[in-house]
Amino acid sequence: MSAIFVFNLILRPSSALVLSGFTGTVSMSIALGVLGRVDGELARRLHDLKTPKPISVTPIRHNGNVLWDSRARLVAPGDALEFRVSALEGVGVRLLDALNSVDSVKLFNVDSKVEVKSIEVVSRRPRASAARGPRQPQQRAAASPYQRQVARLAWTSPHGLRAKPRTSRAPAPGQL
């Protein structure tokens, strides 16, 4: 069984700062910095990895707008800066450990509070019917041999998680 962890994070800077340019690299720097607090070696290996990484991030959103162009934007103290981090199983577990112990990070030398908006864990298990033998070609194309299982975790405090069932389907891993 494999799992994908999807973390929706919020940063709240303690003082005003200016953001410009593509902020996806800033998001990755923050994610690796948080991860590095519990596993520095893993964070360094992920940073130096030249092949596709088992972690991805979105650019930062401020007031609903994605910050990806060269326009400078002033972020007021306490404003929410949101981004998403998706990680495969091993990295996701380590990042979960790190987020459980980190409450702030430096964002361009400005202390910023880290809040976990939500965590989603998507896992795939083989279907019981996959072992029944060969199917007709049209049946194979229509049915995946895996069933998708999703668990949403609600961040109840800086040190606790609570599982929430989810009934809707999650996006395919390629869409994260």
N, C-alpha and C positions, 0 to 999 in steps of 0.2 A: 504494500500500500504506500502511495506517495501522497504528500500533502503540500499545499501552497498556503502560506500565511499572508494575509493582506491587512496591513496596518494603516489606518487613517489617523494621521498625526496633526496636531496643532501646535505651533510655536507662538508664544506671546512675548515680544521683546520688552525689556524693562525701560528702555529709552528709545527715542526716535532713531530711525535709520533709513538709509536710501538703498533701494534695490533696483538694479537695472540689468539688462542682458538676459541671457538664457539662465533660468534658475534651477534647471534640472541638475546641473553640476553641484550647486549649493545643497540641494536635497540629498544627493548621494554623499556629499561630504558630511552632512549631519548624521545620516543613517550609519555610515562607517565610523564616525566619531562615537556615536552611542554604542555601537557594537564593540568598538575598541575598548570600552571601559570594562567589559567582562571577558573579552577574548581579543587582545591586541594582535596576536599572530594571525588569527582568522581575518581580521579587518585589513591587515597589511597584505595578506595573500589576495583578498578580493580586490583591493585597490590596484595591485600589480597585474592582475589576471588579464591576459590579452585575448582570451577566448570569451564567448558569451558567459556572463556572470549569473550565478544563481540568485541574484538580487536585482531588482529594478525599482526605479522611483519615477514619480511624475514631477513636473515643474511645480513651483510654489504658486498657490492661488491666494490672492488678497482681494477681499470684498467681491468674491465671485469671479474675478478676472485672473486668467493665467498670466504669470509674469514670464514672458519669453522673448520680448523684443528689447530694443535698445533704449526705450523711454525710461527715464528715471522716475521712480515712484517713492514718495515719502510714506513711510509706515510709522504711524503714531504709536506711542507706548501702549501696550496692552492689546493692540490690534491682532486679530487672528490671521496667521499665515498657515495655510493648510497644504499638505501634500500626502501622497500615498506611497507606501513602500510594500512591494510584493517580494516574498522570499520563499525559496524552496525549503523543504523540511528541516534539514540540519541548521541552516542559517536562520530560518524563522524561529526555531526554538531558542537559539542563542540570543536573537534580537528580542524575543519576549522576555528572557531573563534580564537583559540589559535595560529594557524599558521599565521593568519592575523595580529597578534600583536607581534609575536616573531621573532627576526632576528638573534639571536645567542644562542648557548647552550654551556655548558661545556662538553667536551669529555676528560675524564681523566685529568682534570685540565687544558685543553687547550681550549681556546675560539675557537668555530667553527661556521662559518656562516651557517645558515639554508636557503636552497633554495628549492622552490617547483618546481619540474620538470613538474609534471602534476597532475591533480585531475580528477578522473572519478567517476561519480555517476551512479550506476546501480539500477534501480527500476523495480518492477514487478507489473503489474496490471492485474486483471482478464480480460480474453477475453470476448467479447460480446457473442460469441457462447457458452460459458460455461453454460449459463443459459437456453439453448434451450432444455434441457432434456437429458435423457440417450442416450448413444451412443453404438454402437456395441463394443465388447471387443477389436477388432483390431484397431478401431478408437480411443478408449481411450488410448491405449498404444502408439499410434503414435503422438497424439496431447496433449500438455500440456494445462491446463486451464488458463495459464498465458501467457501474451506477455511481452517480455523483452524490456525495454526502457533504452537507455543509453544516458547520456549527458557527454561530456568531457568539462572540464573547463580549460581554458588557464590562467595561472597566468601572468597577464600583468604588474603588479607592486607589491611591497610589500603590497599594500592595495587595490587591485582590482582584480576581476575575470571577465572573459568574456566567455560566453557559446559558444561551438563549436559543431555542429551536428556531429554525427557519424553514419555511415551506417553499419559497420560490427558488428557482434554479439559479445557480451562479453562472457567470460568464465562463466561457472556455478559457483554459490557461493561456492561450495565445492572445486573448483579448484583454488580459490584465495589464 
